[in-house]
Amino acid sequence: MEYNKLVSVTGLPGLFELLSSKSDGAVVRSLEDNSTKFVSTRQHNFSHLESIEVYTTKDNTTLAEVFDAMKKSEEKVPDANADAKTLKAYFEKVYPDLDFERVYTSDMKKMVKWFHIIQKNNIEIKVRTEEEKEAAADLKNSKPLHTDNANLKNAKPQQANVRKIESRGVK
């Protein structure tokens, strides 16, 4: 499972792996109980963890950078249901650049809860660089190369099988 396939769904607790998407929704698998279900875009919004940013006192940072700091820290990660003071004290030690006026306690609780889920599922927190994103977009937009194209140019078109349709007594 890859970090770039993880999504948060509004109105549903936890994190989900995006299995496939459609115009009217997506098929997701819960990371907590491995249940698979279709989630409609009419009722829910999807947020890729890779695209979520966190307010800091300098430039905004990605959620993956905060998770990376949490992973590298020697501080014990508090429980997701810890009180506001405990969470703020933890994040002041782990990622002191967070803007605590704009990052609320509920946001910190989500980050801790998601971090626990990611660690439990052994997901490597890796953000694709801009170059990797561009390469993936180019690959998606390019047409497949065929080695037989030279042979196809000189080939004669095949005749379609002509089927004769007979009426059964009706003219």
MARDO-12318 format. One line per field, with one value per residue: y, x, z of N, C-alpha, C in turn. Coordinates in Angstrom, 1 decimal, always signed. Layout:
// MARDO-12318
n.yy [Y,...];
n.xx [X,...];
n.zz [Z,...];
ca.yy [Y,...];
ca.xx [X,...];
ca.zz [Z,...];
c.yy [Y,...];
c.xx [X,...];
c.zz [Z,...];
***
This chain:
// MARDO-12318
n.yy [-1.2,+2.2,+5.5,+7.6,+6.8,+7.0,+8.3,+10.7,+10.7,+12.8,+12.9,+10.2,+8.1,+7.7,+6.4,+5.8,+3.5,+4.3,+2.6,+2.5,+5.0,+6.7,+8.6,+9.3,+8.7,+6.7,+3.7,+2.5,+1.2,+0.6,+1.3,+0.5,-1.6,-3.1,-3.2,-2.9,-0.4,+1.5,+4.9,+7.7,+10.7,+12.6,+12.9,+12.9,+14.2,+13.8,+13.7,+13.6,+12.4,+13.2,+15.7,+17.4,+20.2,+21.8,+24.4,+26.6,+28.7,+29.7,+29.0,+27.0,+23.5,+20.1,+17.4,+15.0,+15.7,+16.5,+14.1,+12.6,+14.0,+13.3,+10.6,+10.5,+11.6,+11.3,+11.5,+10.3,+9.3,+10.8,+9.6,+9.6,+10.6,+12.4,+15.3,+18.8,+20.3,+18.4,+17.4,+19.8,+20.4,+18.2,+18.5,+21.0,+20.2,+18.3,+19.4,+22.4,+24.6,+24.7,+26.6,+27.4,+28.9,+28.7,+25.9,+23.7,+22.0,+19.8,+19.2,+18.4,+16.1,+14.5,+14.3,+12.8,+10.5,+9.5,+9.1,+7.0,+5.0,+4.8,+3.8,+1.4,+0.0,-0.3,+1.6,+3.3,+6.6,+8.6,+11.2,+12.2,+13.8,+16.9,+16.4,+13.6,+13.6,+15.0,+13.3,+11.1,+12.1,+12.8,+10.2,+9.1,+10.7,+10.1,+8.2,+4.7,+3.1,+1.2,-1.5,-2.6,-0.7,+0.1,-2.1,-2.1,+0.1,-0.7,-2.8,-4.4,-3.5,-5.6,-7.5,-7.2,-9.7,-10.6,-10.8,-12.3,-11.3,-12.8,-12.5,-13.7,-14.6,-12.1,-9.3];
n.xx [+0.8,+0.5,+1.5,+0.5,-2.0,-3.7,-6.6,-8.8,-12.1,-14.9,-17.1,-16.7,-15.0,-11.5,-8.9,-8.6,-7.9,-7.7,-9.2,-10.5,-11.8,-14.7,-17.0,-19.2,-18.4,-16.3,-14.5,-13.5,-11.2,-11.2,-8.7,-8.7,-10.6,-10.5,-12.7,-14.5,-16.0,-18.4,-18.3,-20.2,-19.8,-21.7,-22.4,-20.1,-16.7,-13.4,-10.1,-6.9,-4.2,-1.7,-2.0,-2.7,-2.1,-0.4,-0.8,+1.9,+4.3,+5.9,+6.3,+3.6,+3.4,+3.6,+1.5,+2.8,+5.4,+5.1,+4.3,+6.6,+8.4,+7.2,+7.6,+10.4,+10.9,+11.8,+10.0,+7.1,+4.3,+1.2,-2.1,-4.9,-7.1,-6.3,-6.0,-6.2,-3.9,-1.9,-1.6,-0.8,+1.6,+3.1,+3.2,+4.6,+7.1,+7.8,+7.2,+7.8,+7.3,+4.6,+1.6,-0.1,-2.4,-3.9,-4.0,-6.0,-7.1,-8.6,-7.6,-5.0,-5.6,-6.6,-4.3,-2.7,-4.2,-4.4,-1.7,-1.2,-2.8,-1.5,+1.1,+0.3,-0.5,+1.9,+2.8,+4.8,+5.8,+5.9,+6.4,+5.6,+7.9,+7.9,+9.0,+8.5,+5.7,+5.2,+6.3,+4.7,+2.3,+2.9,+3.4,+0.9,-0.6,+0.7,+0.7,+0.7,+3.6,+4.1,+5.8,+5.2,+4.2,+5.3,+4.8,+2.1,+1.4,+1.9,+0.2,-2.6,-6.0,-8.4,-11.1,-14.4,-16.4,-19.2,-22.5,-25.4,-28.6,-31.6,-35.1,-37.9,-40.4,-41.6,-42.1];
n.zz [+0.0,-0.8,+0.2,-1.3,-2.1,-0.1,+1.4,+3.0,+4.1,+4.1,+6.8,+7.5,+9.8,+10.3,+8.0,+4.4,+1.7,-1.6,-4.0,-6.5,-8.7,-9.8,-11.8,-10.2,-7.6,-5.4,-4.9,-1.8,+0.7,+4.0,+6.4,+8.9,+9.5,+7.2,+5.5,+2.4,+0.4,-1.5,-1.9,-2.3,-4.2,-4.0,-1.4,+0.1,+0.5,-0.8,+0.4,-0.5,+1.4,+0.6,-0.5,+1.6,+3.5,+6.3,+8.6,+9.3,+11.1,+9.2,+5.9,+4.6,+5.4,+4.3,+5.2,+5.3,+6.0,+8.7,+9.7,+9.3,+11.0,+13.4,+13.4,+13.5,+15.9,+19.4,+21.3,+23.1,+21.3,+21.9,+23.0,+20.8,+21.9,+23.8,+26.0,+25.2,+26.1,+26.4,+23.8,+22.4,+23.8,+23.0,+20.1,+20.1,+20.9,+18.9,+16.3,+16.2,+14.6,+13.9,+13.5,+16.0,+16.5,+14.2,+13.8,+15.0,+18.1,+17.3,+14.8,+15.5,+16.9,+14.8,+13.3,+15.0,+15.3,+12.6,+12.2,+14.0,+12.7,+10.2,+11.1,+12.2,+10.0,+8.7,+6.6,+4.4,+4.7,+2.2,+0.0,-3.2,-5.4,-7.3,-9.8,-10.1,-10.1,-12.4,-14.3,-14.0,-14.9,-17.5,-18.5,-18.2,-20.1,-22.5,-25.6,-26.0,-27.2,-30.0,-31.5,-33.8,-35.6,-38.1,-39.7,-39.7,-41.3,-43.9,-44.3,-45.7,-45.6,-43.9,-45.1,-44.0,-42.5,-44.4,-43.6,-44.4,-44.0,-43.6,-44.1,-42.4,-43.8,-43.8,-45.6];
ca.yy [+0.0,+3.4,+6.7,+8.5,+6.3,+7.2,+9.4,+11.0,+10.9,+13.6,+12.2,+8.9,+8.2,+6.9,+6.6,+4.8,+3.3,+4.6,+1.4,+3.0,+6.2,+6.8,+9.9,+9.5,+8.3,+5.9,+2.4,+2.7,+0.2,+1.1,+0.8,+0.0,-3.0,-3.7,-3.3,-2.2,+0.1,+2.6,+6.2,+8.7,+12.1,+13.5,+13.1,+12.9,+14.7,+13.0,+14.5,+12.8,+12.8,+13.7,+17.0,+18.1,+21.0,+22.2,+25.8,+26.8,+30.1,+30.1,+28.5,+25.8,+22.3,+19.0,+16.5,+14.0,+16.2,+16.4,+12.6,+12.3,+14.6,+12.5,+9.3,+10.6,+12.2,+10.3,+11.8,+9.3,+9.9,+10.7,+9.0,+10.5,+11.2,+13.2,+16.6,+19.8,+20.7,+17.3,+17.5,+21.0,+20.2,+17.2,+19.1,+22.0,+19.5,+17.5,+20.3,+23.7,+25.7,+24.8,+27.8,+26.9,+29.7,+28.2,+24.5,+23.5,+20.7,+18.7,+18.9,+17.7,+14.8,+13.8,+13.9,+11.7,+9.3,+9.1,+8.6,+5.6,+4.1,+4.6,+3.0,+0.1,-0.7,-0.3,+2.3,+4.2,+7.9,+9.1,+12.2,+12.2,+15.1,+17.5,+15.7,+12.3,+13.9,+15.4,+12.1,+10.2,+12.8,+12.6,+8.8,+8.9,+11.3,+9.7,+7.1,+3.6,+2.9,-0.2,-1.8,-3.1,+0.4,+0.1,-3.2,-1.7,+1.1,-1.3,-3.9,-4.2,-3.6,-6.8,-7.5,-7.7,-10.9,-10.1,-11.7,-12.1,-11.4,-13.2,-12.2,-15.0,-14.5,-10.8,-8.5];
ca.xx [+0.0,+1.3,+1.0,-0.2,-3.3,-4.5,-7.6,-9.7,-13.4,-15.6,-18.2,-16.4,-13.8,-10.3,-8.3,-9.0,-7.1,-8.5,-9.1,-10.8,-12.7,-15.7,-17.5,-20.1,-17.9,-15.1,-14.4,-12.4,-11.0,-10.9,-7.4,-8.9,-11.2,-10.4,-14.0,-14.5,-17.4,-18.5,-18.6,-20.7,-19.3,-22.8,-22.5,-18.8,-15.6,-12.2,-8.9,-5.6,-3.2,-0.5,-2.3,-3.1,-1.0,-0.6,-0.3,+3.1,+4.6,+6.7,+5.5,+2.8,+4.1,+2.8,+1.2,+3.9,+6.6,+4.7,+4.3,+8.0,+8.9,+6.6,+8.3,+11.8,+11.0,+11.9,+8.8,+6.1,+3.1,+0.1,-3.3,-5.7,-8.1,-5.6,-6.5,-5.6,-2.6,-1.0,-1.4,-0.1,+2.9,+3.7,+3.6,+5.6,+8.4,+8.0,+7.2,+7.6,+6.9,+3.1,+0.9,-1.1,-3.6,-4.7,-4.1,-6.9,-6.9,-9.2,-6.6,-3.9,-6.1,-6.7,-3.0,-2.2,-5.0,-3.9,-0.3,-1.3,-3.3,-0.4,+2.1,-0.3,-0.5,+3.3,+2.8,+5.9,+5.3,+6.7,+5.7,+6.2,+8.4,+7.3,+9.5,+7.8,+4.3,+5.2,+6.6,+3.5,+1.3,+3.4,+3.2,-0.6,-1.1,+1.3,+0.1,+1.6,+4.4,+4.1,+6.9,+4.6,+3.6,+5.8,+4.1,+0.7,+1.2,+1.9,-0.8,-3.9,-7.2,-9.1,-12.5,-15.3,-17.3,-20.5,-23.5,-26.7,-29.8,-32.8,-36.3,-38.6,-41.7,-42.1,-41.5];
ca.zz [+0.0,-0.9,+0.9,-2.2,-2.4,+1.1,+1.4,+4.1,+3.5,+5.1,+7.4,+7.9,+10.6,+9.8,+6.7,+3.5,+0.5,-2.8,-4.9,-7.9,-8.7,-10.8,-11.9,-9.1,-6.3,-5.4,-4.1,-0.9,+1.7,+5.3,+6.9,+10.3,+9.5,+5.8,+4.8,+1.2,+0.1,-2.5,-1.3,-3.3,-4.1,-3.7,+0.1,+0.7,-0.2,-0.6,+0.5,-0.5,+2.4,+0.0,-0.8,+2.7,+4.1,+7.7,+8.8,+10.1,+11.2,+8.0,+4.8,+5.0,+5.1,+4.0,+6.3,+5.4,+6.8,+10.1,+10.1,+9.3,+12.3,+14.5,+13.4,+13.9,+17.3,+20.5,+22.2,+22.9,+20.6,+22.8,+22.5,+19.9,+22.7,+24.9,+26.1,+24.3,+26.6,+26.1,+22.3,+22.1,+24.3,+22.1,+18.8,+20.3,+20.9,+17.7,+15.2,+16.9,+13.7,+13.7,+13.9,+17.0,+16.4,+13.1,+13.8,+16.2,+18.8,+16.5,+13.8,+16.1,+17.2,+13.6,+12.9,+15.8,+15.0,+11.3,+12.4,+14.6,+11.7,+9.3,+11.7,+12.4,+8.7,+8.1,+5.4,+4.3,+4.4,+1.1,-0.8,-4.6,-5.8,-8.4,-11.0,-10.2,-10.4,-13.8,-15.1,-14.0,-15.7,-18.9,-18.8,-18.3,-21.2,-23.7,-26.2,-26.0,-28.3,-30.6,-32.4,-35.1,-36.3,-39.4,-40.4,-39.9,-42.4,-45.2,-44.3,-46.4,-44.7,-44.0,-45.5,-42.9,-42.9,-44.8,-43.2,-45.1,-43.1,-44.3,-43.4,-42.2,-44.3,-43.7,-46.6];
c.yy [+1.2,+4.6,+7.6,+8.0,+6.4,+8.4,+9.5,+11.3,+11.7,+12.8,+10.7,+8.9,+7.3,+7.3,+5.5,+4.7,+3.5,+3.4,+1.8,+4.2,+6.2,+8.2,+10.3,+9.1,+7.5,+4.7,+2.6,+1.5,+0.8,+0.5,+0.2,-1.4,-3.7,-3.9,-2.4,-1.7,+1.2,+3.8,+7.2,+10.1,+13.1,+13.8,+13.3,+13.6,+13.9,+14.0,+13.5,+13.3,+13.5,+15.2,+17.9,+18.9,+21.5,+23.6,+25.8,+28.3,+30.6,+29.7,+27.3,+24.6,+21.2,+18.1,+15.4,+14.4,+16.2,+15.0,+12.2,+12.8,+13.7,+11.2,+9.4,+11.1,+11.0,+10.5,+10.7,+9.9,+9.7,+10.0,+10.0,+11.2,+12.1,+14.6,+17.6,+20.2,+19.6,+17.3,+18.7,+20.9,+19.2,+17.8,+20.3,+21.4,+18.9,+18.5,+21.7,+24.8,+25.7,+26.1,+27.4,+27.8,+29.3,+26.7,+24.2,+22.1,+19.5,+18.3,+18.1,+16.3,+13.9,+13.4,+12.8,+10.4,+8.7,+8.5,+7.2,+4.6,+3.8,+3.6,+1.6,-0.7,-0.7,+0.4,+3.3,+5.6,+8.5,+10.0,+12.2,+13.7,+15.6,+16.8,+14.3,+12.5,+14.2,+14.2,+11.2,+10.8,+12.6,+11.1,+8.5,+9.5,+10.8,+8.4,+5.9,+3.4,+1.4,-0.4,-2.2,-2.0,+0.4,-1.0,-2.9,-0.8,+0.4,-2.4,-3.5,-4.3,-5.0,-6.6,-8.0,-8.8,-10.4,-11.2,-11.4,-12.3,-11.7,-12.9,-13.5,-14.7,-13.1,-10.0,-7.0];
c.xx [+0.9,+0.6,+0.1,-1.6,-4.2,-5.4,-8.3,-11.0,-14.2,-16.8,-17.9,-15.1,-12.7,-9.8,-8.7,-8.0,-8.1,-8.2,-9.4,-11.8,-13.5,-16.2,-18.5,-19.7,-16.6,-15.3,-13.2,-12.3,-10.5,-9.6,-7.6,-9.5,-11.2,-11.7,-13.9,-15.9,-17.3,-19.0,-19.0,-20.1,-20.4,-22.9,-21.2,-17.7,-14.4,-11.0,-7.7,-4.7,-2.0,-0.7,-2.6,-1.9,-1.4,-0.1,+0.9,+3.3,+5.3,+5.8,+4.7,+3.6,+3.1,+2.6,+2.2,+5.1,+6.3,+4.8,+5.8,+8.7,+8.4,+7.3,+9.7,+12.0,+11.1,+10.8,+7.8,+4.8,+1.9,-1.1,-4.1,-6.7,-7.6,-6.2,-5.7,-4.1,-1.6,-0.6,-0.5,+1.4,+3.7,+4.1,+4.5,+7.0,+8.8,+8.1,+6.8,+7.1,+5.4,+2.5,-0.3,-2.4,-4.5,-4.9,-4.8,-6.6,-7.5,-8.3,-5.5,-4.4,-6.2,-5.3,-2.4,-2.9,-4.6,-2.5,-0.3,-1.8,-2.2,+0.7,+1.6,-0.3,+0.8,+3.3,+4.0,+5.4,+6.3,+5.9,+6.4,+6.7,+7.7,+7.7,+8.7,+6.3,+4.2,+5.4,+5.4,+2.4,+1.6,+3.1,+1.7,-1.1,-0.4,+0.6,+1.1,+2.3,+4.3,+5.2,+6.4,+4.0,+4.1,+5.1,+2.7,+0.4,+1.1,+0.9,-2.0,-5.0,-7.9,-10.5,-13.3,-16.1,-18.7,-21.5,-24.8,-27.8,-31.0,-34.0,-37.1,-40.1,-42.3,-41.4,-41.8];
c.zz [+0.0,-0.2,+0.0,-2.6,-1.2,+1.0,+2.7,+3.5,+4.6,+5.6,+7.8,+8.7,+10.0,+8.5,+5.8,+2.3,-0.6,-3.8,-6.3,-7.7,-9.9,-10.8,-10.7,-7.7,-6.4,-4.5,-3.1,+0.1,+3.0,+5.8,+8.3,+10.3,+8.1,+5.1,+3.5,+0.9,-0.9,-1.7,-2.4,-3.1,-3.9,-2.2,+0.7,-0.2,+0.1,-0.6,+0.5,+0.5,+1.8,-0.3,+0.4,+3.3,+5.5,+7.8,+9.7,+10.2,+10.0,+6.8,+5.2,+4.6,+4.8,+5.2,+6.5,+6.1,+8.3,+10.6,+10.2,+10.6,+13.5,+14.6,+13.9,+15.4,+18.3,+21.5,+22.0,+22.3,+21.6,+22.2,+21.7,+20.8,+23.9,+24.9,+25.3,+24.8,+26.2,+24.6,+21.9,+22.6,+23.4,+20.8,+19.0,+20.4,+19.6,+16.5,+15.7,+15.9,+13.4,+14.2,+14.7,+17.1,+15.3,+13.1,+15.2,+16.9,+18.0,+15.4,+14.3,+16.4,+16.0,+13.1,+13.7,+15.5,+13.7,+11.4,+13.0,+13.5,+10.6,+9.8,+11.9,+11.1,+8.0,+6.7,+5.4,+3.9,+3.4,+0.2,-2.2,-4.8,-7.0,-9.7,-11.2,-10.6,-11.9,-14.7,-15.1,-14.9,-17.2,-19.4,-19.0,-19.6,-22.5,-24.2,-26.1,-27.3,-28.8,-31.5,-33.7,-35.9,-37.8,-40.3,-40.6,-41.0,-43.7,-45.4,-45.0,-45.5,-45.0,-44.4,-44.3,-43.4,-43.2,-44.3,-43.9,-44.1,-43.9,-43.4,-43.4,-42.6,-44.3,-44.7,-46.5];
***
